[in-house]
Amino acid sequence: MDTSAKKPKHSTPAGDRRHTFRVLVTYDLLKDETVAITGSCETLGNWDPEQCVQLRPESGKYSEDD
């Protein structure tokens, strides 16, 4: 049995990619609620809610493409 793990090949560092992220919210948010993303990189705030990326509302969908 081959137990060697194959590592995924990454030709471009993650920071050099651009993504569009959309979320469909199926209910009305309260006045002080928002939709945001955070993650383990500087662009996504390093898991710090104060540094997260706020998504823009667009007809019940929230998106960010930066």
Secondary structure as a PSIPRED ss2 file (coil, helix, strand):
# PSIPRED VFORMAT (PSIPRED V4.0)

   1 M C   1.000  0.000  0.000
   2 D C   1.000  0.000  0.000
   3 T C   1.000  0.000  0.000
   4 S C   1.000  0.000  0.000
   5 A C   1.000  0.000  0.000
   6 K C   1.000  0.000  0.000
   7 K C   1.000  0.000  0.000
   8 P C   1.000  0.000  0.000
   9 K C   1.000  0.000  0.000
  10 H C   1.000  0.000  0.000
  11 S C   1.000  0.000  0.000
  12 T C   1.000  0.000  0.000
  13 P C   1.000  0.000  0.000
  14 A H   0.000  1.000  0.000
  15 G H   0.000  1.000  0.000
  16 D H   0.000  1.000  0.000
  17 R C   1.000  0.000  0.000
  18 R C   1.000  0.000  0.000
  19 H C   1.000  0.000  0.000
  20 T C   1.000  0.000  0.000
  21 F E   0.000  0.000  1.000
  22 R E   0.000  0.000  1.000
  23 V E   0.000  0.000  1.000
  24 L E   0.000  0.000  1.000
  25 V C   1.000  0.000  0.000
  26 T C   1.000  0.000  0.000
  27 Y C   1.000  0.000  0.000
  28 D C   1.000  0.000  0.000
  29 L C   1.000  0.000  0.000
  30 L C   1.000  0.000  0.000
  31 K C   1.000  0.000  0.000
  32 D C   1.000  0.000  0.000
  33 E C   1.000  0.000  0.000
  34 T C   1.000  0.000  0.000
  35 V C   1.000  0.000  0.000
  36 A E   0.000  0.000  1.000
  37 I E   0.000  0.000  1.000
  38 T C   1.000  0.000  0.000
  39 G C   1.000  0.000  0.000
  40 S C   1.000  0.000  0.000
  41 C C   1.000  0.000  0.000
  42 E H   0.000  1.000  0.000
  43 T H   0.000  1.000  0.000
  44 L H   0.000  1.000  0.000
  45 G C   1.000  0.000  0.000
  46 N C   1.000  0.000  0.000
  47 W C   1.000  0.000  0.000
  48 D C   1.000  0.000  0.000
  49 P H   0.000  1.000  0.000
  50 E H   0.000  1.000  0.000
  51 Q H   0.000  1.000  0.000
  52 C C   1.000  0.000  0.000
  53 V E   0.000  0.000  1.000
  54 Q E   0.000  0.000  1.000
  55 L C   1.000  0.000  0.000
  56 R E   0.000  0.000  1.000
  57 P E   0.000  0.000  1.000
  58 E E   0.000  0.000  1.000
  59 S C   1.000  0.000  0.000
  60 G C   1.000  0.000  0.000
  61 K E   0.000  0.000  1.000
  62 Y E   0.000  0.000  1.000
  63 S E   0.000  0.000  1.000
  64 E E   0.000  0.000  1.000
  65 D C   1.000  0.000  0.000
  66 D C   1.000  0.000  0.000
